Amino acid sequence: MAGCLATDMRRISAPDQVFVTRIARESADTDFHRLLETVAPERAAACRHMVIKINLCDYRLAETGATTDPALLAALVRQLRKLNPAVRITVLENDASSVEADSLFSLLGFREVARALDIELHNASRHPWVKRDLPGGIVFRQLEIPAVVEEADFFINFAKLKTNAISKTTGCLKNLFALLRPKRKSVYHGILAECIADINMAVRSDLCIVDGLIGMGGLGGPAFGVPHKRGLLLGGLNPVSADACCARIMGFRPRSVEHLRVSARRRLGTLRYRLATDIPGFRYKDHKFEFSRWQYLLRCLLRGSAGVE
């Protein structure tokens, strides 16, 4: 089994380490403070501009487990400001096939957070993009990325703990799939794992955080699955290791998730993470998500036979 339990909570400094702790809505500020004290790199306290990529995949409230909770984002921002009072913070999302980020910001409560905490909401589709060469890319030799990512000097990947009907899991790696520029991203579903690896080669995460307060299980994920209240908060420095831990928590072998394997092969990180936790008696099996492997395989077969990508 990957990882080992640790009770001596020194600051995490290695990319293969993943920290798992508890989170509750009423103690979110304290919980994020504990996470940042353990995981945040020292340069987070000295950077000038942070970008936080959240997860807004549909017009669904945070209580469904589908989307970033604005209350948790607010708690994270408050703790980042304690760490670095002068930092400029931009919250990033992009339009997708069936959603527009500006509408999501308004409907899901993010504009109120932005006004209260003096942060910027950034819909990538309405702002400049820059081209970045991708030597060794699998699908792309060059990718456009949001210019704000290029301008910032610290990038936080703030993902959700969810299953996914196509990719099995949604975590930090998959969270950046939204930063592919075309609005209709379903055209990439047939080469999803390779595209996920490429965008993570182009956009490197400095800090990975996964919200598992309310996750999502079942084959309806990432938007219409079953809410799973787990009260977990994960942090790490590398998206492959963080997602490998997320996969195991949800009940998957990390190597069974294609985009994790592909990303590990591209040397974006390792699946052999080391677990650190302050949760007494932590056991993966206590947090397993609902997900029917047989239904998943049948769905894949039907999609393939129908010529669907």
C-alpha positions in Angstrom: 0.0 0.0 0.0 1.3 3.5 -0.9 2.2 5.8 1.9 2.4 5.5 5.7 0.6 7.2 8.5 2.4 10.0 10.2 1.6 11.7 13.5 4.7 14.0 13.7 3.4 16.8 11.6 6.5 18.7 10.3 6.1 20.9 7.3 5.8 18.9 4.1 8.6 19.7 1.7 8.7 16.7 -0.7 6.4 16.5 -3.8 5.4 12.9 -3.0 4.0 13.7 0.4 0.2 14.2 0.9 -1.4 15.6 4.0 -4.9 14.5 5.0 -6.8 16.3 7.7 -10.4 17.0 8.8 -12.5 20.0 7.8 -15.9 21.2 8.9 -17.8 24.3 7.7 -17.8 25.9 11.2 -14.0 25.4 11.7 -12.9 25.9 8.1 -10.6 28.8 8.9 -8.8 26.8 11.5 -8.7 23.8 9.2 -7.1 25.7 6.3 -4.6 27.3 8.7 -3.5 23.9 9.8 -3.3 22.7 6.2 -1.2 25.7 5.1 1.1 25.5 8.0 1.8 21.9 7.0 1.9 22.1 3.3 2.3 25.6 1.9 5.8 26.3 0.4 7.7 29.1 2.1 7.6 31.2 -1.1 3.8 31.5 -0.7 4.5 34.1 2.0 6.6 36.2 -0.4 4.8 35.9 -3.8 3.0 38.9 -5.3 0.1 37.3 -7.2 -1.7 34.1 -6.5 -4.1 32.4 -8.9 -6.6 29.9 -7.4 -8.2 27.5 -10.0 -11.5 26.4 -8.5 -13.9 23.7 -9.8 -17.3 24.9 -11.2 -18.4 22.3 -13.6 -22.1 22.9 -13.6 -24.9 25.0 -12.2 -24.9 23.0 -9.0 -24.7 24.2 -5.4 -21.8 23.2 -3.2 -24.1 21.0 -1.1 -24.4 18.6 -4.0 -20.6 17.9 -3.9 -20.3 19.0 -7.5 -18.7 22.5 -7.1 -16.3 24.5 -5.0 -17.9 25.8 -1.8 -17.7 29.7 -1.7 -17.6 29.5 2.1 -14.5 27.3 1.9 -12.9 29.5 -0.7 -13.4 32.4 1.6 -11.8 30.6 4.5 -8.8 29.6 2.3 -8.4 33.3 1.1 -8.5 34.6 4.7 -5.8 32.2 5.7 -3.7 33.0 2.6 -3.9 36.7 3.5 -2.7 35.9 7.0 0.3 34.2 5.5 0.8 36.9 2.9 -1.2 40.1 3.7 -0.1 42.0 0.5 -0.8 39.3 -2.0 -3.1 39.8 -5.0 -5.5 36.9 -5.3 -7.3 35.9 -8.5 -9.9 33.1 -8.6 -9.9 31.4 -12.0 -12.4 29.4 -14.0 -13.2 29.0 -17.7 -16.3 28.5 -19.8 -17.1 24.9 -20.7 -19.5 23.1 -23.0 -22.7 23.8 -21.1 -21.7 26.5 -18.6 -20.4 30.1 -18.5 -18.1 31.0 -15.7 -19.5 34.5 -15.2 -23.0 33.0 -14.6 -21.5 30.5 -12.2 -19.7 33.2 -10.2 -23.0 35.1 -9.9 -25.4 32.2 -9.2 -23.2 30.2 -6.8 -22.2 33.1 -4.5 -18.7 33.9 -5.5 -19.3 37.5 -6.3 -20.2 38.2 -2.7 -17.0 36.5 -1.6 -15.0 38.6 -4.0 -16.5 41.8 -2.8 -16.1 41.0 0.8 -12.4 39.8 0.5 -11.2 42.1 -2.3 -10.3 39.3 -4.7 -10.6 39.1 -8.4 -12.9 36.7 -10.3 -11.4 35.8 -13.7 -13.3 34.1 -16.5 -10.5 32.9 -18.7 -12.6 32.9 -21.8 -13.0 36.7 -21.6 -9.4 37.6 -21.1 -6.1 37.2 -23.1 -4.4 33.8 -23.6 -0.7 33.2 -24.3 0.9 30.4 -26.3 3.3 28.0 -24.5 5.4 25.5 -26.3 5.1 21.9 -25.1 8.1 19.8 -25.9 7.2 16.2 -25.3 3.5 16.9 -25.4 1.4 13.9 -26.2 -1.5 15.6 -28.1 -0.3 19.2 -28.3 3.0 20.6 -29.3 1.8 24.0 -28.2 -1.0 25.1 -25.9 -2.7 28.4 -25.2 -3.1 29.0 -21.5 -4.7 32.0 -19.7 -2.4 34.9 -19.6 -3.2 35.5 -15.9 -1.5 32.1 -15.1 1.6 33.3 -16.9 1.5 36.6 -15.0 1.1 35.1 -11.5 4.0 33.8 -9.5 2.0 31.2 -7.4 -0.7 28.8 -8.7 -3.1 27.0 -6.4 -5.0 24.0 -7.7 -8.2 23.9 -5.5 -10.0 20.7 -6.6 -12.9 18.6 -5.5 -13.0 15.0 -4.3 -15.3 13.4 -6.9 -15.8 10.4 -9.1 -16.2 10.8 -12.8 -18.2 8.7 -15.3 -15.4 9.0 -17.9 -12.1 9.3 -16.1 -13.1 7.5 -12.8 -11.8 10.4 -10.6 -11.8 14.1 -10.6 -9.1 15.8 -8.7 -6.2 18.2 -9.2 -5.1 16.9 -12.6 -8.5 16.8 -14.1 -9.3 20.2 -12.6 -6.9 21.8 -15.1 -8.6 20.2 -18.1 -11.0 23.1 -17.8 -8.1 25.4 -18.9 -8.1 24.1 -22.4 -9.3 27.0 -24.4 -12.1 25.6 -26.6 -15.5 25.9 -25.0 -16.6 22.5 -26.3 -14.2 20.3 -24.4 -16.1 17.1 -25.0 -14.2 16.7 -28.3 -11.2 15.7 -26.3 -12.9 12.9 -24.3 -11.6 10.2 -26.5 -8.0 11.3 -25.6 -8.8 12.6 -22.2 -5.9 11.1 -20.3 -3.4 12.5 -22.7 -5.0 15.9 -22.8 -5.0 16.1 -19.0 -1.3 15.2 -18.9 -0.5 17.9 -21.5 -2.4 20.7 -19.8 -0.6 19.8 -16.5 2.7 20.0 -18.3 1.8 23.5 -19.5 0.4 24.7 -16.1 2.3 23.6 -13.1 0.6 23.6 -9.7 2.6 25.1 -6.8 0.1 23.9 -4.2 -2.6 21.3 -4.5 -5.7 21.4 -2.2 -8.6 19.0 -2.5 -11.9 19.7 -0.8 -13.5 16.6 0.5 -16.0 18.2 2.9 -18.7 17.0 0.6 -17.5 14.8 -2.2 -19.4 13.1 -5.0 -19.6 9.4 -5.8 -21.4 7.3 -8.3 -21.5 7.3 -12.1 -23.3 10.6 -12.3 -20.1 12.5 -11.4 -18.6 15.0 -11.8 -21.9 17.0 -11.7 -24.8 14.7 -11.0 -23.5 12.0 -8.7 -24.3 11.1 -5.1 -23.1 13.6 -2.4 -20.7 11.9 0.1 -20.0 13.9 3.2 -16.5 12.9 4.3 -15.2 16.0 6.1 -11.7 15.6 4.6 -9.2 18.2 3.4 -6.1 17.1 1.4 -3.0 19.1 0.5 0.3 18.4 -1.3 2.8 19.9 -3.7 2.3 17.6 -6.6 -1.0 16.8 -8.4 -0.2 13.2 -9.3 0.6 12.2 -5.8 -2.4 14.2 -4.4 -4.7 12.5 -6.9 -3.3 9.1 -6.2 -4.2 9.6 -2.5 -7.6 10.9 -3.5 -8.2 7.8 -5.7 -7.3 5.5 -2.9 -9.6 7.3 -0.5 -12.5 7.0 -2.9 -11.8 3.2 -3.3 -9.7 3.1 -6.5 -6.3 1.7 -7.1 -4.4 4.7 -8.4 -2.9 2.7 -11.3 -6.5 1.8 -12.5 -7.1 5.5 -13.3 -5.8 6.1 -16.8 -4.9 9.8 -16.5 -2.9 9.1 -13.4 -0.9 6.5 -15.1 -0.3 8.6 -18.2 0.7 11.6 -16.0 3.1 9.5 -14.0 4.7 8.1 -17.1 5.2 11.7 -18.3 7.1 12.3 -15.1 4.6 14.8 -13.8 4.7 13.1 -10.4 4.7 9.7 -8.7 1.8 7.4 -7.7 3.9 6.2 -4.8 3.0 9.0 -2.4 3.7 9.2 1.3 0.7 9.9 3.5 0.8 12.2 6.5 -2.3 12.7 8.6 -3.4 14.0 11.9 -6.6 11.9 11.9 -6.3 9.2 14.6 -6.8 5.7 13.2 -7.2 6.9 9.7 -8.2 4.1 7.3 -8.9 4.5 3.6 -11.8 2.0 3.7 -13.7 4.2 6.1 -14.1 6.9 3.3 -14.8 4.8 0.2 -17.2 6.3 -2.3 -20.1 4.6 -4.1 -19.0 3.6 -7.7 -20.1 0.6 -9.7 -17.2 -0.9 -11.6 -19.4 -3.2 -13.6 -21.7 -0.3 -14.7 -18.6 1.8 -15.5 -17.2 -1.0 -17.7 -20.5 -1.5 -19.4 -20.9 2.2 -20.1 -17.4 2.3 -21.6 -18.2 -0.7 -23.8 -21.5 0.9 -25.0 -19.7 4.2 -25.7 -17.1 2.4 -27.7 -19.5 0.3 -29.7 -21.5 3.4 -30.5 -18.5 5.2 -31.7 -18.8 7.8 -29.0 -15.6 9.5 -27.8 
